[in-house]
Amino acid sequence: MRWERLFADLEAQYDAAADAEFASEVADRSRRELALVTLVDRIRSTDGEIQLALGAGELVRGSVGGCGPDWVLVEGDAVETLVSLAAVGWVRGLSTAAEPSASVVTARLGLGYALRGIARDRAPTTVLLTSGDRVTGTIDRVGADFVDLAEHPLDEPRRGAAVTSTRMIPLASLAALRRQ
């Protein structure tokens, strides 16, 4: 009888140690997996409305229409806002679970890619700069790290007579862009 109790006690101690080691390994793996998840992965996996705070007290809210490695398209009340993630102060409404992105193609579609699409559409835009300034016009060209914006009133098409000036905007200074 005593031997059976001793073996049962040793077996219980072994099982407890194995369970503790397993729990520690699961926690360690969870931390390592979470370290692979980016902000873009969390944004991409969110279904509901999100809110993004930009500099100068600007708040962008709506549902996620698309995202790349350094930008997110937020679709709000009849307006689309392309947001540079470098200009985001905080985000509210994100999903708690996310899978790391496995797409190599998506990882290459940076902010310049999204801006070239807007330039191709020739859509009048309002550009919000990280300084808080707003400028309106049409994107003429997108370079590696800048855009050329032909400034004109939003209610006028981009024609030579309507353009008041051309402004070069470094991508690092671009916080968000609203297409009209």
PyMOL commands that set and color helices and strands:
alter all, ss='L'
color gray80, all
select helices_A, chain A and resi 2-35+39-44+55-57+85-87+104-108+111-121+171-173
alter helices_A, ss='H'
color red, helices_A
select strands_A, chain A and resi 49-54+59-67+71-75+80-84+88-92+124-129+134-142+146-151+165-170+174-179
alter strands_A, ss='S'
color yellow, strands_A
deselect
rebuild
show_as cartoon
